[in-house]
Amino acid sequence: MRIFYHLGRYTLFLKKVFGKPEKHAIFLKQIVREIDKLGIDSLGIVIIISIFMGAVITLQTAYNIDMPIIPKYTVGLAARDSILLEFSSTIVGLILAGKVGSNIASEIGTMRVTEQIDALEIMGINPAGYLVLPKVVAFVFIIPALTIISMGVGISGGYMAGSLTGEVPGPEYVYGIQYAFQPFYIVYALIKSVVFAFIIATISAYWGYHVQGGALEVGKASTKAVVASSIQILLFNLILTQLLLA
């Protein structure tokens, strides 16, 4: 029954979030600030993880299909499809659920336990719309850019790993990347990343917004936000894969 309780309260929370925003100038200024805090600050970890994961995918694929009858360019093809279809959207989404999700939950949770949200309500401001909506819009806006960067960096990391180790010659890897390329794979990854960004921002804000207690409860809410976001990302990854690729 608690699942239905949280589902109903989450729905009501979204209704508050997407209510009429405050002054547009203030709203736009908050969006720009959140883009810098949630998106730009996450660029470093996305690049580092993408480089190493692209290299690992390439090397593992090369080691596992080391057969004379299988051409080397298939390593580039397999690495490309793995990065585009799954890694740059789902895995990066799970990583950002830990980084961004805990940040949002702890920030809003701290404002709740220190009664800053109550003060906004007394002033006649919709705190859910004022605090959460800029985060949702900013993260949904910036996540496609992070996904595209992750794709490029991951493929480049695979190229460097294959070339430096001698497992996959550079021209063979590039040919594999270009072979039978499906542009819809990029569209598919971007659609998933936008959905995941919405899930991370709203679920994390939900747990932070409804914290009751003190600092200990804020920490628990951050943990719940990361776990719940990760589970929903995996669930919607399955649903979107069935809808878009079946």
Disulfide bonds with the S-S distance in Angstrom:
none
